[in-house]
């Protein structure tokens, strides 16, 4: 019985240690910025983007005619 309790204890500690070593998500403050003919005309309120949302925001650029809208993160 003591062996089983000891094995369970080691498994629980090992599981905790494995979870505590995961890499934290990268987060940045991002805002939508509007350009016309390459000149900034407006920007919106920054918001925090993390993980996949951050990657998607950084790759999201929309151009219609001479106006471009994109996320800028720092």
C-alpha positions, 0 to 999 in steps of 0.5 A: 500500500505504501508503494502505491501511495509513493508512486501516486505521489511521484506521478502527481509531482512529475505532472506538476513539474511538467506543467510548470515548465511550459512556455508562456504566451507572448503578448503585445499591445496592438492597434489598428492603424489606417493609412492613405497613400502611405501617410497615417490618417488615424489609429484606434485604441490599443488592445492586448493580443496574445498567441494565435490572435497576435500572429493573426493580427500581425499578418492582417493587412487590408488595402482598398485603393490607396487606403491600407488598414493594418495592426501595429503591435509593440 
